[in-house]
Structure formats: C-alpha cells, structure tokens
Amino acid sequence: MKLIAKGAEACIYSLSAFGKEFVLKRRERKDYRVPELDLRLRAERTRSEARTMLRLHAIGVRVPGLIALGKFSICMEKLEGMLLKDTQKTGGIFTEVGKALALMHDNGTVHGDLTPANVMICNSLPYLIDFGLSSFTNGAEDKAMDLLLMKRAVSSRLYKSLEEAYLTNSRTGKEVILRLADVEKRGRYQNRNLE
C-alpha cells in the first residue's frame, strides 16, 4: 500500500490486487479521544460513509464503486482523473454537479463537504467523493449548506451553472435556494465567494 493523502479523519492509500488498482480509506485512531469513544466513532463513521456510497450508486449518482468494507476502512474502485479543484473549470461540469446534487438531495442525502476538492473529473464527468461528513436528511438547511460550501469555493459564474441545474432538476430546489438566502444573511455565513 502507498499513502496518497492524509486528512483529519482518515488516510487514503493506493493498492493493487488481482491486477487492479484500488483505493483504501482508513480511519486512524485519535489518541486524544477516550479509546472506547474512538472505536465507536470510527466504526460508525465508516459504516455511514459506505451506506451513503451504496445509496448514491443505486440511484445513479456517480461515486466510486464500493469493493469491500472493514471495521475502520473502505476499499473502493480507483478513479482515473483529476480533482475539480485542479482542473480547468467549466460551466458544463458545474451543470452536471448541480444535477447530481439535486438527485442526491431529492433522495434524502447531503454531502456535508461539497467543494471542488471532493469532486473528481473522470472522462469529462464529475464523480462525487469523500462522504465522511454526509448524512441522511431532508432538511432544507442541510441541503442549503451543501450549496453554500460550493458557492463560497468557486466563481459566481460557475456557481450559477450549478444552481440553475439544481433548480431545474430538484423537486425541492426552490425551497432550498430560499433557505440558502436566509443562511447567507446570518453574520458568520456572509458571502465571500471568488469572482
């Protein structure tokens, strides 16, 4: 196994088996937590992330395919491509991300950390990745937070492509966009997106 990324909650490894390449995401022990709590949190978060991936794959959202699940690890297919944050961004890609987000939200799932760092472009199509902060909810505010994170991370032109596709494809899109406007009015969520 080769370490390819290290995050706050997990390490990502590249590995080969049976002539194929895979990615292994393993949640690491946190020494600052009480051991019993640490074991429970890592196991629950790993299972939750795997459930999210399976649910989204089943409804047609592009995500890495789940290969195997361990107590603290997820083995998934290795996607060949680049992170959206590292590519030449186009409105067309953001339109596709907006459609995927609408489908996800309409099926009661929020990403929790939707930024260009958690979208991978493979064969000109966006795949959503890293569901460590995802949850199952139909709350308009939770959905609005997914939009806000992306809105703050990209130009207004690119975000507009995402929002238009989201509104066109989501059953509750208007309600979520209205809630987003409310969230943005709150002091700590003031709009600071890039132009």
Backbone torsions as a table, in degrees:
resi	resn	phi	psi	omega
1	MET	NA	145.3	179.6
2	LYS	-125.2	125.6	177.7
3	LEU	-67.9	126.7	178.9
4	ILE	-117.0	-17.3	178.2
5	ALA	-162.0	150.3	177.8
6	LYS	-134.1	123.4	178.8
7	GLY	-113.1	-174.3	-178.6
8	ALA	-66.8	-33.1	-175.7
9	GLU	-106.5	-26.7	-170.3
10	ALA	-148.7	161.4	171.6
11	CYS	-109.8	144.0	-179.6
12	ILE	-112.3	128.7	-178.7
13	TYR	-121.7	150.4	171.1
14	SER	-101.1	137.4	177.9
15	LEU	-146.5	158.3	178.7
16	SER	-118.0	140.6	175.1
17	ALA	-157.0	137.6	177.3
18	PHE	56.1	33.3	178.5
19	GLY	76.4	11.7	179.4
20	LYS	-123.8	159.4	177.6
21	GLU	-100.9	137.6	179.3
22	PHE	-133.4	168.7	174.3
23	VAL	-120.4	136.2	176.9
24	LEU	-117.9	123.5	175.5
25	LYS	-106.0	118.7	-177.6
26	ARG	-122.2	123.9	177.1
27	ARG	-78.0	124.0	-175.4
28	GLU	-90.6	151.7	177.8
29	ARG	-64.2	142.0	176.5
30	LYS	-110.4	110.4	-176.0
31	ASP	-66.1	-22.0	-178.9
32	TYR	-77.8	-11.3	179.6
33	ARG	-94.3	152.6	171.8
34	VAL	-58.8	131.1	-174.0
35	PRO	-51.9	-43.0	-179.1
36	GLU	-64.7	-40.6	178.0
37	LEU	-66.3	-42.3	179.6
38	ASP	-59.2	-47.0	179.4
39	LEU	-60.0	-46.1	-178.7
40	ARG	-64.3	-46.5	-178.7
41	LEU	-62.7	-45.6	-178.9
42	ARG	-63.5	-41.1	179.9
43	ALA	-67.3	-45.3	-179.4
44	GLU	-63.6	-44.4	-178.5
45	ARG	-67.3	-34.9	177.6
46	THR	-66.4	-47.3	178.4
47	ARG	-61.9	-42.4	-179.2
48	SER	-62.6	-43.7	179.7
49	GLU	-63.6	-41.5	179.0
50	ALA	-64.5	-41.8	177.4
51	ARG	-59.8	-42.5	179.6
52	THR	-60.6	-47.5	-179.7
53	MET	-59.7	-43.8	179.6
54	LEU	-64.5	-43.5	-179.7
55	ARG	-62.1	-46.7	-177.9
56	LEU	-66.7	-40.9	177.6
57	HIS	-59.6	-41.8	-178.0
58	ALA	-64.3	-30.7	-178.6
59	ILE	-94.7	-0.6	174.3
60	GLY	100.6	10.0	173.8
61	VAL	-80.5	132.9	-179.4
62	ARG	-73.0	114.9	177.7
63	VAL	-140.6	162.0	174.9
64	PRO	-62.0	142.5	177.7
65	GLY	-72.4	135.5	179.1
66	LEU	-79.9	128.0	-179.4
67	ILE	-101.9	-48.6	-177.9
68	ALA	-153.9	156.3	180.0
69	LEU	-128.0	127.9	173.5
70	GLY	-109.5	-179.9	-178.2
71	LYS	-60.9	-40.3	-178.7
72	PHE	-124.4	14.3	-175.1
73	SER	-142.4	154.1	176.8
74	ILE	-128.0	125.7	173.9
75	CYS	-101.5	128.5	-176.5
76	MET	-137.5	165.8	178.3
77	GLU	-63.7	148.2	177.3
78	LYS	-89.6	121.4	178.5
79	LEU	-86.0	138.0	176.6
80	GLU	-99.6	113.6	-179.6
81	GLY	169.7	-159.6	-179.1
82	MET	-129.5	152.3	173.7
83	LEU	-66.8	145.1	179.0
84	LEU	-56.2	-35.7	-179.4
85	LYS	-63.9	-21.0	-177.6
86	ASP	-103.0	6.0	-176.1
87	THR	-109.0	170.8	170.8
88	GLN	-75.9	110.3	-173.2
89	LYS	-79.3	137.8	177.6
90	THR	-130.8	155.4	178.0
91	GLY	-60.7	-32.5	-179.9
92	GLY	-61.7	-40.4	177.8
93	ILE	-65.5	-42.0	-179.3
94	PHE	-68.7	-29.0	172.7
95	THR	-61.8	-44.2	179.3
96	GLU	-66.2	-38.1	177.0
97	VAL	-64.4	-40.3	177.8
98	GLY	-61.7	-40.3	177.4
99	LYS	-64.7	-44.0	180.0
100	ALA	-63.3	-41.5	-180.0
101	LEU	-65.6	-39.1	177.5
102	ALA	-61.6	-44.7	179.5
103	LEU	-63.7	-42.3	178.9
104	MET	-61.4	-50.7	-178.8
105	HIS	-64.9	-40.7	179.8
106	ASP	-64.4	-18.6	178.2
107	ASN	-105.2	21.7	170.5
108	GLY	73.8	31.0	179.6
109	THR	-131.0	135.1	172.3
110	VAL	-115.6	148.7	-178.2
111	HIS	-74.9	-48.1	179.2
112	GLY	91.8	-16.9	-179.6
113	ASP	-154.3	48.9	-175.5
114	LEU	-80.3	102.7	177.4
115	THR	-137.8	169.2	176.3
116	PRO	-60.0	-18.0	177.1
117	ALA	-76.6	-13.5	-179.3
118	ASN	-116.3	26.4	173.0
119	VAL	-130.0	126.9	178.6
120	MET	-111.1	135.8	179.1
121	ILE	-99.1	118.7	-179.7
122	CYS	-129.1	121.6	-178.1
123	ASN	52.1	42.9	177.3
124	SER	67.3	14.6	178.6
125	LEU	-120.2	141.4	179.0
126	PRO	-83.3	135.0	172.8
127	TYR	-116.0	131.0	176.3
128	LEU	-83.7	137.6	-178.8
129	ILE	-133.0	169.8	174.6
130	ASP	58.8	86.1	-178.3
131	PHE	-103.8	28.4	-178.8
132	GLY	-63.7	-24.1	179.3
133	LEU	-110.7	11.9	-178.2
134	SER	-71.4	161.4	175.7
135	SER	-153.6	161.9	177.6
136	PHE	-100.3	112.1	-178.0
137	THR	-160.4	155.4	172.5
138	ASN	-111.5	13.7	-178.9
139	GLY	-67.3	127.3	-179.4
140	ALA	-62.0	-34.9	-179.3
141	GLU	-67.5	-41.3	177.4
142	ASP	-61.8	-41.7	178.2
143	LYS	-65.7	-40.9	178.7
144	ALA	-61.1	-35.2	179.3
145	MET	-65.0	-35.9	174.2
146	ASP	-58.1	-45.8	179.6
147	LEU	-65.5	-42.4	-178.4
148	LEU	-61.1	-41.8	179.6
149	LEU	-59.5	-44.7	179.4
150	MET	-70.1	-39.2	-179.4
151	LYS	-59.7	-38.4	-178.4
152	ARG	-77.4	-14.9	-174.9
153	ALA	-97.3	-14.1	-174.6
154	VAL	-131.8	172.4	179.0
155	SER	-66.9	158.9	179.6
156	SER	-63.2	-33.4	179.2
157	ARG	-63.8	-46.3	-179.8
158	LEU	-68.9	-40.9	178.9
159	TYR	-62.5	-38.4	-179.6
160	LYS	-59.5	-39.3	176.9
161	SER	-61.4	-42.5	179.0
162	LEU	-64.7	-48.8	-176.5
163	GLU	-63.0	-41.5	179.5
164	GLU	-61.9	-43.4	178.7
165	ALA	-66.5	-37.8	178.9
166	TYR	-62.6	-48.7	-179.9
167	LEU	-61.3	-40.9	-178.5
168	THR	-67.2	-33.0	-171.1
169	ASN	-105.9	-9.1	-176.9
170	SER	-102.0	136.1	177.1
171	ARG	-67.3	-29.2	-176.9
172	THR	-114.5	18.9	-175.0
173	GLY	-56.1	-43.5	-178.6
174	LYS	-63.0	-43.5	178.5
175	GLU	-61.2	-42.2	-178.7
176	VAL	-67.6	-40.9	179.5
177	ILE	-65.9	-39.0	176.1
178	LEU	-63.1	-41.1	178.3
179	ARG	-66.2	-36.4	176.8
180	LEU	-59.2	-42.9	178.2
181	ALA	-61.0	-39.9	177.0
182	ASP	-63.9	-44.5	-179.3
183	VAL	-61.1	-41.8	-178.3
184	GLU	-66.1	-25.0	179.5
185	LYS	-73.2	-21.1	-179.9
186	ARG	-69.8	140.9	-174.0
187	GLY	-49.6	-48.1	-174.3
188	ARG	-76.9	-9.1	179.4
189	TYR	-110.5	25.0	179.3
190	GLN	-54.8	140.1	-176.3
191	ASN	-66.6	120.3	178.1
192	ARG	-130.7	39.5	-176.1
193	ASN	-75.0	164.0	-178.5
194	LEU	-81.5	148.7	175.9
195	GLU	-107.4	NA	NA
